[in-house]
Amino acid sequence: MLRWFRAFLPKEERFFALFARHSQTVVQGALALQDMLRGGEDMLAACQRVNQYENEADNITREVLTAVRRTFITPFDRGDIKNLITAMDDAIDQMQQTAKAVVLFEVRSFEPPMREMGGLLVECANLVGRALPLLQSIGDNVAMLTAITEELTKLEGRVDDLHDIGLKELFLKHRNANTMDFVVGAEIYDHLEKVADRFDDVANEISSIVIEQV
């Protein structure tokens, strides 16, 4: 009954503009992370860009949470809005944690699986950016939203596989050499895997919203 009643009330649509802004910072953050994983002279500048986009994302997240408190009728459940923006923000937060680890441990070069993981994370970010506008008309976009969330889950699985492959290669490379190099490399792999996990959380939140709204 409540859902039927809400359907006839005017809704505050600014959330979609905020989602779009946040998703763009996530995409830019992922691109900066990818640039960082290439190494080279521009690596530290790429780390700084990751931090910049994470700060921008935090500001947008605060805007969304404030709007949730002040808005009478939201496009979908308030809890779902909070969970979605939080999951998105967690993804770029984890990118920042990766960049921090790189700076802290003075990493200057990256293994091929790390760079491949970076490319997959850019794909994840772009998929989230494609999905969010579709939430404005969920009933018309169920198939597309479902396909996007399924693809996000597949990408997360590919990142997991690269994490395991990379750790094995790292162990073989350093088992008779510098143990610290293995420890630092494993830390970077773990951070990258966690970024993918957070994107999978975003996929789960989108799926939950779709289920509730159709």
Summary of the structure (lengths in Angstrom):
residues: 214
radius of gyration: 18.9
end to end distance: 14.4
largest distance: 68.5
contacts: 716
relative contact order: 0.15
helix: 85%
strand: 0%
